[in-house]
Amino acid sequence: MSDILWIFSHFDWLSAIDILLVALFFYWLLFLIQGTQAVQLLRGIIIIVLLSVLVTSTFQLTAFSWLIRNSIPALLVAIPVIFQPELRRALERVGRTGFPINRPPRQPIIEQALNQILEACQRLSEHRHGALIVLERETGLQEHIDTGVKVDALVTSELLLTIFFPNTALHDGAVIVREDRVVAAACVLPLTEGFMTDRHLGLRHRAAIGITEQSDAIAITVSEETGAISIARNGRIIRHLDEKRLRKVLQAFYRPWTSQAFDKGFLKPRFKRQR
């Protein structure tokens, strides 16, 4: 009891800030790994550590205690390797949101490019031609661009329809768009490492989720089987978008400037409702 009173007697506002920062760090860490395989790994590590502490404190096991003490440094080295995808995603998010020094997108040019992309998606959906279009934002995608064929052409619906026409040389892969230009086609993207509950999602959808897990890009997919249109962002995918939902999703993803574009009627995709 005296120890508790001594702690409270030395508790000041700096101590409160210190505790709050530690709590925010652990909350941010848990929020970061939520919905990933790292949750199970972290749970297993915690269970092993608790069992080891319980056994060594209850029983006088000299050899086992020595093994646990010497395994801790190896565990500290292994943690960055095990949680490498989550740590990379965290550092990229800090870099994107910490110091916004990148130049803002050119509004009229991107509005025109999105109009062309939406028109192409409409026609691809009607003909059930599969497509995967990745819109680069602040996180550079040069390493994925290098895996494809350089195009460096103005975004037009005709160009996208030609690329994704079945049996053409560039239709198998992703198109990466930077502002108003198609930078490359037939690009190879990383597949998501998460568990897919919907078995109907193919490689295009897995690649769309995978690239948005590692960057702030937006990926638009058109299903070859059903013609359904989906949008992925931050490792999440929204499927079966009709005209109304598509406008709302794009407006939310491209705030603040696209909200004005939609309000002024610049972006008016004419998608048929998917069945």
Buried (B, 14 or more C-beta within 10 A) or exposed (E): EEEEEEEEEEEEEEEEEEEEEEEEEEEEBEEBBEEBBBEEBBEEBEEEEEEBEEEBEEEEEEEEBEEBEEEEEEEEEEBEEBBEBBBEBBEBBEEBEEEEEEEEBEEEBBBBBBBBBBBBBBBBBEEBBBBBBBBBBBBEBEEBBEBBEEBEEEBBBEBBBBBBBEEEEBBBBBBBBBBBBBBBBBBEBBBBBBEBEEEEBBEBBBBBBBBBBBBBBBBBBBBBEBBBBBBBBBBEBBBEBBBEBBBEBBBEBBEEBBEEBBEEEBBEBEBEEBE
